[in-house]
Amino acid sequence: MQSSFGIASFRSRTQVLRLEDALRRAGLSAGVISTPREVAMGCGLSVRFELAQYPQVLSVYRRLSPGALIGFYRVDHYGTRQMRLTPLSMPH
């Protein structure tokens, strides 16, 4: 079974919580998850969001301007243990 979602990974737990709160206040689906080990750096937490909402997530991120961002990623799960992590582009 395949499932896909997006994450925003940060170097600071404070920024993770700020973005999650801002996304929820904007009416978007968001949660905090453990950062996949494929993202080698960071605070250990990331904001999870629905890929279809990425343009709105990016808009909220830009308004908030939290800093300490490592990146936005697409996470694809295949079964219970296989995962692929792909950086999402940030259009200007």
BELGIKA-V333237 format. One record per helix or strand of 3 or more residues. SS is the DSSP state (hx for helix, st for strand). FROM is the first residue (numbers start at 1). LEN is the number of residues. Records with the same first field share a line. If there is no record, write none. Layout:
SS->FROM-LEN ; FROM-LEN
This chain:
st->2-9 ; 30-5 ; 45-5 ; 69-10 ; 82-6
hx->13-13 ; 51-14
